[in-house]
């Protein structure tokens, strides 16, 4: 198997061959100092933010015959204290909210259960479109259109592409076939009989993804379906389709991604389209990254929202594990309450992996 592809596919660094004698401690600390200028409540606001910092334990046991037991526990870490300012601190650990699973791996692939990124999300990251992920240049928005600079914890004004980390995952990751990897997962709804339109199937929600990496090309496609149960409008299925590609040639990398969501936010009347283009130039231990993103939510009744923005960042790597960067991002959301909402953020950050 290709270790790099499998590492992307299951968001961890284990491979399907070889064995670890002991558990491995790993993590990533990512913090930034941000100046946010927004038309809303966070105008001219200085913040210290923890950006998807995490710590984890992972390992495996060789069961013989090419079979391994694998496991991972990954916790979010609130590098900044987790609260909003001095009057609202919280604990340092964010709980077992990140990719945490137990499974088996062999030459036939990997199966696991637990909490994990959907195959559509894993495939997106396999395309290598995003640069300086989790920073102010992050183009992912979770499941929200309007995650902009007013977000008090980890602002990402350019976030237009949906991503989802699901609970109750039953997943399969294929071996690498000449650069191709396939992923599939299903998630039961686990509703009880007291719910009027209960979700009690093993696959109330499901997702698939595929990705290719070869030479300078990295490409992916992903699809996900989420069942709302009884959300007022009856049983509504939100369907998300994504496609992404990047190409690296010499010191340059260019990329693009597109998303279409039917029944956005479980609204039978609404759909959502989003796209982004990215670029990066590397020289020595330095890199300059550029991004432009655009998202549109529309309904048949005429309601809607558009978000577009751009950003630029510079980073310097002291080593393979330690990086510093500076980034600027600007986005506009229209229409918003009271009119258009302009959001700008200047961010200086540091990333250390272990």
C-alpha positions as CSV (number, residue, x, y, z in Angstrom):
1,X,0.0,0.0,0.0
2,X,1.0,3.6,-0.5
3,X,1.5,4.8,3.1
4,X,0.9,8.5,2.2
5,X,-2.5,7.8,0.6
6,X,-3.6,5.6,3.5
7,X,-2.5,8.2,5.9
8,X,-4.7,10.8,4.2
9,X,-7.5,8.3,3.8
10,X,-7.9,7.5,7.5
11,X,-6.4,10.7,8.9
12,X,-3.5,9.0,10.7
13,X,0.0,8.0,10.0
14,X,-0.3,4.2,10.3
15,X,0.1,2.0,7.2
16,X,-1.4,-1.3,6.5
17,X,1.9,-3.1,6.6
18,X,4.4,-3.4,9.5
19,X,3.6,-3.2,13.3
20,X,4.1,-0.8,16.2
21,X,5.6,-2.2,19.3
22,X,4.1,0.5,21.5
23,X,1.5,3.2,21.2
24,X,2.6,6.4,19.5
25,X,1.8,9.9,20.9
26,X,1.3,12.5,18.3
27,X,-0.2,15.9,17.9
28,X,-0.4,19.3,16.3
29,X,-0.4,22.7,18.0
30,X,-1.6,25.6,15.8
31,X,-2.1,29.0,17.4
32,X,-2.6,32.5,16.0
33,X,-2.9,36.1,16.9
34,X,-5.7,37.7,14.9
35,X,-6.8,41.2,14.2
36,X,-10.5,41.0,13.0
37,X,-12.3,43.9,11.4
38,X,-15.9,43.0,10.9
39,X,-19.2,44.9,10.3
40,X,-20.8,42.9,13.0
41,X,-20.0,42.4,16.7
42,X,-16.3,41.8,16.4
43,X,-15.2,45.0,14.8
44,X,-11.6,45.9,15.5
45,X,-11.2,42.9,17.8
46,X,-7.9,41.3,18.8
47,X,-8.0,37.6,19.5
48,X,-5.7,34.6,20.3
49,X,-7.1,31.5,18.6
50,X,-6.4,27.8,18.8
51,X,-6.9,26.4,15.2
52,X,-7.8,22.7,15.3
53,X,-5.0,21.9,17.7
54,X,-5.0,18.3,18.7
55,X,-3.2,15.5,20.6
56,X,-3.7,11.8,20.0
57,X,-2.6,8.2,20.7
58,X,-2.4,5.6,17.9
59,X,-1.1,2.2,17.4
60,X,-1.6,-1.3,16.1
61,X,-1.1,-5.0,16.9
62,X,0.2,-7.6,14.4
63,X,-2.3,-10.4,14.5
64,X,-0.5,-12.6,12.0
65,X,-1.3,-13.5,8.4
66,X,-1.1,-9.9,7.3
67,X,-3.8,-8.8,9.6
68,X,-3.5,-5.9,12.1
69,X,-5.7,-4.4,14.8
70,X,-5.6,-0.6,14.7
71,X,-6.8,2.1,17.0
72,X,-6.6,5.9,17.5
73,X,-7.8,8.3,20.1
74,X,-7.6,12.0,19.1
75,X,-8.6,14.9,21.4
76,X,-9.1,18.6,20.5
77,X,-6.8,20.9,22.4
78,X,-7.8,24.5,23.3
79,X,-4.4,26.1,23.0
80,X,-5.9,29.5,23.9
81,X,-7.8,28.3,26.9
82,X,-10.9,27.6,24.9
83,X,-13.0,30.5,26.1
84,X,-14.0,33.9,24.8
85,X,-11.6,36.2,26.7
86,X,-10.5,36.3,30.3
87,X,-14.0,36.1,31.7
88,X,-15.0,32.8,30.0
89,X,-12.2,30.2,30.2
90,X,-12.7,26.5,29.7
91,X,-10.6,23.3,29.9
92,X,-7.6,22.7,27.8
93,X,-8.9,19.5,26.3
94,X,-11.8,19.6,23.9
95,X,-12.9,16.0,24.5
96,X,-12.7,13.0,22.2
97,X,-14.3,15.0,19.4
98,X,-11.8,14.3,16.6
99,X,-11.1,11.1,14.7
100,X,-11.3,8.2,17.2
101,X,-11.7,4.6,16.0
102,X,-11.0,0.9,16.2
103,X,-10.6,-1.5,13.3
104,X,-8.7,-4.1,11.3
105,X,-6.3,-3.6,8.4
106,X,-4.8,-6.0,5.9
107,X,-3.9,-6.3,2.2
108,X,-7.6,-6.1,1.4
109,X,-7.9,-2.7,2.9
110,X,-9.0,-1.2,6.3
111,X,-12.3,-1.3,8.2
112,X,-13.1,0.6,11.3
113,X,-15.9,2.0,13.5
114,X,-15.9,5.2,15.6
115,X,-16.0,8.9,14.9
116,X,-14.3,10.1,11.7
117,X,-14.2,12.5,8.8
118,X,-16.6,11.4,6.1
119,X,-15.1,9.8,2.9
120,X,-16.2,13.0,1.0
121,X,-14.1,15.1,3.4
122,X,-11.1,12.7,3.3
123,X,-11.2,12.8,-0.5
124,X,-11.2,16.6,-0.5
125,X,-8.0,16.7,1.6
126,X,-6.5,14.0,-0.7
127,X,-6.7,16.5,-3.6
128,X,-4.2,18.8,-1.8
129,X,-6.2,21.8,-3.0
130,X,-5.9,23.7,0.3
131,X,-2.8,25.5,1.5
132,X,-2.3,26.7,5.1
133,X,-5.3,24.7,6.3
134,X,-7.0,25.8,9.5
135,X,-5.6,29.3,9.1
136,X,-7.4,32.4,7.9
137,X,-7.0,31.0,4.4
138,X,-9.0,27.8,5.2
139,X,-11.7,27.3,2.5
140,X,-13.7,24.8,4.6
141,X,-16.8,25.9,6.5
142,X,-18.0,22.9,8.3
143,X,-21.7,22.6,7.4
144,X,-22.3,26.3,7.6
145,X,-22.3,28.8,4.7
146,X,-21.7,31.8,6.9
147,X,-18.7,30.9,8.9
148,X,-17.0,34.2,8.6
149,X,-14.7,36.5,10.5
150,X,-17.3,37.0,13.2
151,X,-16.7,33.4,14.4
152,X,-15.0,34.0,17.8
153,X,-13.0,30.8,17.8
154,X,-10.9,30.1,14.7
155,X,-12.2,32.6,12.2
156,X,-12.2,31.4,8.5
157,X,-13.8,34.1,6.4
158,X,-13.1,32.3,3.1
159,X,-14.8,29.0,4.2
160,X,-17.3,28.0,1.6
161,X,-16.7,24.2,1.1
162,X,-18.7,21.9,3.4
163,X,-17.0,19.3,5.5
164,X,-18.3,16.9,8.1
165,X,-16.9,14.7,10.9
166,X,-19.5,12.0,11.7
167,X,-20.2,9.9,14.7
168,X,-21.2,6.3,14.6
169,X,-19.2,5.6,11.5
170,X,-18.8,2.2,9.9
171,X,-16.1,2.7,7.2
172,X,-14.0,0.9,4.6
173,X,-10.8,2.2,3.0
174,X,-9.5,0.3,-0.1
175,X,-5.8,-0.5,-0.8
176,X,-4.0,1.8,-3.2
177,X,-4.5,0.6,-6.8
178,X,-1.8,2.4,-8.9
179,X,-2.6,5.7,-7.2
180,X,-6.3,5.2,-6.8
181,X,-8.0,4.8,-3.3
182,X,-11.7,4.4,-2.6
183,X,-13.5,5.0,0.7
184,X,-17.1,4.3,1.8
185,X,-18.9,4.8,5.1
186,X,-22.4,4.6,6.6
187,X,-23.8,6.0,9.8
188,X,-27.0,4.9,11.5
189,X,-29.4,7.6,12.8
190,X,-30.0,5.8,16.1
191,X,-33.4,7.4,16.6
192,X,-35.8,5.7,19.1
193,X,-39.5,4.9,18.7
194,X,-40.6,8.3,20.3
195,X,-39.4,10.1,17.1
196,X,-42.3,10.5,14.7
197,X,-40.1,9.8,11.6
198,X,-37.3,7.7,13.2
199,X,-34.0,7.0,11.5
200,X,-33.3,3.4,12.6
201,X,-31.4,2.1,9.6
202,X,-27.7,1.1,9.5
203,X,-27.3,3.6,6.7
204,X,-29.5,6.6,7.4
205,X,-26.5,8.7,6.4
206,X,-23.7,7.6,4.0
207,X,-20.8,8.9,2.1
208,X,-18.3,7.7,-0.6
209,X,-15.1,9.2,-1.9
210,X,-12.3,8.5,-4.3
211,X,-8.9,10.0,-4.9
212,X,-5.9,9.7,-7.2
213,X,-2.3,10.8,-6.6
214,X,0.3,10.4,-9.2
215,X,3.2,12.6,-10.4
216,X,2.1,16.1,-9.7
217,X,-1.6,15.4,-10.0
218,X,-3.9,15.0,-7.1
219,X,-7.7,14.7,-7.8
220,X,-10.8,13.6,-5.8
221,X,-14.5,13.2,-5.9
222,X,-16.9,12.8,-2.9
223,X,-20.6,12.4,-2.3
224,X,-22.6,12.4,1.0
225,X,-26.2,12.0,1.9
226,X,-27.6,13.1,5.3
227,X,-31.2,12.2,6.4
228,X,-32.9,14.9,8.5
229,X,-35.6,12.6,9.9
230,X,-38.7,14.7,10.7
231,X,-37.4,18.2,10.4
232,X,-40.7,20.0,10.0
233,X,-40.8,19.5,6.2
234,X,-40.9,15.7,6.6
235,X,-38.1,13.4,5.7
236,X,-35.5,15.5,3.8
237,X,-32.2,14.2,2.4
238,X,-29.4,16.7,2.0
239,X,-27.1,15.6,-0.8
240,X,-23.6,17.0,-1.2
241,X,-21.3,16.4,-4.3
242,X,-17.8,17.7,-4.5
243,X,-14.9,17.5,-6.9
244,X,-11.3,18.8,-6.5
245,X,-8.0,18.8,-8.3
246,X,-4.5,20.2,-7.9
247,X,-1.4,20.0,-10.0
248,X,2.2,20.7,-8.8
249,X,4.9,21.6,-11.4
250,X,8.2,22.6,-10.1
251,X,7.9,25.3,-7.4
252,X,4.2,26.0,-8.4
253,X,0.9,24.4,-7.4
254,X,-2.5,25.3,-8.7
255,X,-5.8,23.9,-7.6
256,X,-9.6,24.2,-7.7
257,X,-12.7,22.7,-6.0
258,X,-16.4,22.7,-6.7
259,X,-19.4,21.8,-4.5
260,X,-23.2,21.4,-5.1
261,X,-25.6,20.7,-2.3
262,X,-29.2,19.8,-2.8
263,X,-31.7,20.6,0.0
264,X,-29.1,22.7,1.7
265,X,-29.7,23.0,5.5
266,X,-32.4,20.4,5.0
267,X,-34.6,22.9,3.1
268,X,-36.6,21.3,0.2
269,X,-36.6,24.7,-1.4
270,X,-32.8,25.5,-1.3
271,X,-29.6,24.6,-3.0
272,X,-26.0,25.7,-2.5
273,X,-23.1,26.0,-4.9
274,X,-19.5,26.9,-4.0
275,X,-16.1,26.9,-5.6
276,X,-12.6,28.0,-4.9
277,X,-9.3,28.3,-6.7
278,X,-5.9,28.2,-5.0
279,X,-2.2,28.7,-5.9
280,X,1.1,28.4,-4.2
281,X,4.7,29.2,-5.0
282,X,7.6,27.7,-2.9
283,X,11.1,29.0,-2.7
284,X,13.6,27.5,-0.2
285,X,11.8,27.0,3.1
286,X,9.2,29.6,2.2
287,X,5.9,29.7,0.4
288,X,3.4,32.2,-0.8
289,X,-0.3,31.0,-1.0
290,X,-3.3,32.6,-2.7
291,X,-7.0,31.7,-2.6
292,X,-10.3,33.0,-4.0
293,X,-13.6,31.5,-2.9
294,X,-17.3,32.0,-3.7
295,X,-20.5,30.4,-2.2
296,X,-24.1,30.9,-3.1
297,X,-27.3,29.8,-1.3
298,X,-30.5,30.1,-3.3
299,X,-34.1,29.2,-2.7
300,X,-37.1,29.1,-5.1
301,X,-38.8,31.7,-3.0
302,X,-36.0,34.2,-3.8
303,X,-34.2,34.2,-0.5
304,X,-30.5,33.6,-0.5
305,X,-27.0,34.6,0.4
306,X,-23.7,35.0,-1.4
307,X,-20.2,35.0,0.1
308,X,-17.0,35.7,-1.8
309,X,-13.5,36.6,-0.7
310,X,-9.8,36.3,-1.3
311,X,-6.7,35.8,0.8
312,X,-2.9,35.7,0.7
313,X,-0.4,34.1,3.0
314,X,3.3,33.7,3.5
315,X,4.9,30.9,5.6
316,X,8.4,29.9,6.6
317,X,9.3,26.4,7.7
318,X,12.1,26.2,10.3
319,X,11.9,22.4,10.0
320,X,9.5,19.7,8.8
321,X,7.6,20.1,12.1
322,X,7.7,23.9,12.9
323,X,6.3,26.7,10.8
324,X,5.4,30.4,11.2
325,X,3.1,32.4,8.9
326,X,1.3,35.6,8.2
327,X,-2.0,35.7,6.4
328,X,-4.6,38.2,5.3
329,X,-8.2,37.3,4.2
330,X,-11.1,39.5,3.2
331,X,-14.7,38.4,2.5
332,X,-18.1,39.9,1.9
333,X,-21.4,38.3,2.7
334,X,-24.6,39.6,1.0
335,X,-27.3,40.1,1.7
336,X,-26.9,40.0,5.5
337,X,-28.9,41.4,8.4
338,X,-28.8,45.1,7.9
339,X,-27.0,44.8,4.6
340,X,-23.7,43.5,3.3
341,X,-21.2,42.3,5.9
342,X,-17.5,42.9,5.2
343,X,-15.0,40.9,7.1
344,X,-11.2,41.2,7.2
345,X,-8.7,39.3,9.2
346,X,-4.9,39.7,9.6
347,X,-3.4,36.7,11.3
348,X,0.1,35.7,12.5
349,X,0.4,32.1,13.5
350,X,2.7,29.2,14.4
351,X,2.3,25.4,13.8
352,X,4.3,22.7,15.5
353,X,3.7,18.9,14.8
354,X,5.0,16.1,16.9
